[in-house]
Amino acid sequence: MQIASVMSSERGRTDRVLAEVAAVLLAQGLRVAGVVQTNIEKPGRSHCDMDVKVLPDGPVIRINQELGTSARGCRLDPGALETAVAQVEATLAGEIDILIVNKFGKHEGEGRGFRTLIADAVARGIPVVTGVNELNRLAFEDFSAGLAMPLAADTAEILGWCRADRISAR
């Protein structure tokens, strides 16, 4: 199985590193599909806004809901997430070299979100790199049958995994 997971306990690091990896691979002329996330800090608020960019060229989609400063629930906008999924699905109709998904999250763990696209890419032999957090680690391990390669949130390490006969062998 050609799937790797990236974890970091540092807030936003996985998002930044996956965006860097995508930028490097695109600059090398590879056909990259998926989404990378940008977190936009807002002064005076504990929560940031979350935007995902559909690779390679956009659009950028805001995936969080504004629930107010005292809200404690999930801020993910499921409709916006599904819009991003549909946009990525359209790019998968063509030839791609790698799929990058910012996070295998709660929705993926429950069978929604990017889960089907990730499974389809793996079935087609397309390498997949996804972020995973501790809350969803067990669901991801179950999904990947424990066969995913865990990688540090390090651009060089992830690029090394991508180059290890994964992309060039396609």
C-alpha positions in Angstrom: 0.0 0.0 0.0 1.4 3.3 -1.0 0.1 5.5 1.7 1.9 7.7 4.3 0.6 9.5 7.3 2.1 12.7 8.8 1.6 13.7 12.4 2.8 16.6 14.5 1.9 17.8 17.9 2.7 21.4 16.9 -0.4 23.3 15.9 -0.5 23.9 12.1 2.8 22.2 11.4 1.4 19.3 9.3 -0.6 21.8 7.2 2.5 23.9 6.6 4.7 21.0 5.7 2.2 19.3 3.4 1.7 22.7 1.6 5.5 22.9 1.2 5.7 19.3 -0.2 2.9 20.1 -2.7 4.7 23.2 -3.8 8.0 21.4 -4.4 6.3 18.5 -6.3 4.3 20.9 -8.5 7.5 22.9 -9.2 9.1 19.7 -10.3 6.3 19.2 -12.9 4.5 16.4 -11.1 0.8 16.1 -11.3 -0.4 16.6 -7.8 -4.1 16.4 -6.7 -5.7 16.8 -3.3 -6.0 19.7 -0.8 -3.6 21.6 1.5 -4.8 23.7 4.3 -3.9 27.2 5.4 -4.9 28.4 8.9 -5.5 32.1 9.2 -5.1 33.4 12.7 -7.5 36.1 13.8 -6.5 38.6 16.5 -8.5 38.3 19.7 -9.8 34.8 18.8 -8.6 31.4 19.9 -9.7 29.7 16.7 -8.3 30.4 13.3 -10.1 30.3 9.9 -9.3 27.2 7.9 -9.0 27.3 4.1 -8.2 24.5 1.8 -6.7 24.9 -1.6 -7.7 22.3 -4.2 -4.5 21.2 -6.0 -3.0 22.1 -8.3 -4.6 25.5 -9.1 -7.5 26.1 -6.6 -10.1 27.1 -5.8 -9.6 28.0 -2.2 -12.5 26.9 0.0 -13.2 28.1 3.6 -14.1 24.9 5.5 -14.9 26.3 8.9 -18.1 27.8 10.2 -18.2 30.9 12.3 -19.8 29.7 15.5 -18.9 32.6 17.8 -16.2 33.1 20.3 -17.7 30.9 23.1 -18.6 27.9 20.8 -17.0 24.6 21.8 -18.4 22.2 19.1 -16.8 21.2 15.8 -16.3 24.2 13.5 -16.0 22.2 10.3 -18.5 23.1 7.7 -19.5 19.7 6.2 -21.0 21.2 3.1 -17.7 23.1 2.4 -15.7 19.9 3.0 -17.9 18.0 0.5 -17.4 20.8 -2.0 -13.7 20.4 -1.7 -14.1 16.6 -2.1 -16.0 17.1 -5.3 -13.4 19.4 -6.7 -10.6 16.9 -6.0 -12.7 14.1 -7.4 -12.9 16.0 -10.7 -9.1 16.2 -10.8 -8.7 12.4 -10.1 -10.5 11.7 -13.4 -7.2 12.6 -15.1 -3.7 11.2 -14.7 -2.1 12.2 -11.4 1.2 11.3 -9.8 0.3 11.8 -6.1 -2.7 12.6 -3.9 -2.1 14.9 -0.9 -4.9 15.3 1.7 -4.4 17.7 4.5 -6.1 15.5 7.1 -7.7 12.2 7.6 -10.1 13.6 10.2 -13.3 12.6 11.9 -15.4 12.7 8.8 -12.9 10.3 7.0 -12.9 8.1 10.1 -16.7 7.8 9.9 -16.6 7.0 6.1 -17.2 10.5 4.7 -15.0 13.3 3.5 -12.0 12.2 1.5 -12.1 8.6 2.6 -13.4 7.1 -0.6 -11.1 9.2 -2.8 -8.1 8.1 -0.7 -9.2 4.4 -1.1 -9.7 4.9 -4.8 -6.3 6.4 -5.3 -4.6 3.6 -3.3 -6.5 1.1 -5.4 -5.3 2.8 -8.6 -1.7 2.6 -7.3 -1.5 6.4 -6.7 0.7 7.3 -3.7 -1.2 9.1 -1.0 0.2 11.4 1.8 -2.3 12.6 4.4 -2.1 14.3 7.7 -3.4 12.6 10.8 -3.9 13.8 14.3 -3.9 11.8 17.5 -7.7 12.0 17.8 -8.1 10.2 14.5 -5.0 8.0 14.5 -6.8 4.8 15.4 -9.5 5.3 12.8 -6.7 5.9 10.2 -4.8 2.8 11.3 -8.0 0.8 10.9 -8.6 2.3 7.5 -5.1 1.6 6.3 -4.9 -1.8 7.9 -1.8 -0.7 9.7 0.1 -0.6 6.4 0.7 3.2 6.1 4.2 4.6 6.5 4.3 7.0 9.4 6.4 10.1 8.5 7.5 13.1 10.6 6.2 16.5 9.7 9.4 17.2 7.8 9.4 18.3 4.2 12.7 16.5 3.3 11.5 13.2 4.8 8.1 13.3 3.1 9.8 14.2 -0.3 12.2 11.3 0.3 9.2 9.0 0.7 7.6 10.4 -2.4 10.7 9.8 -4.5 11.4 6.3 -3.2 10.3 4.7 -6.5 6.7 5.7 -5.8 6.1 8.5 -8.2 8.8 7.5 -10.8 7.5 4.0 -11.0 4.1 5.1 -12.2 
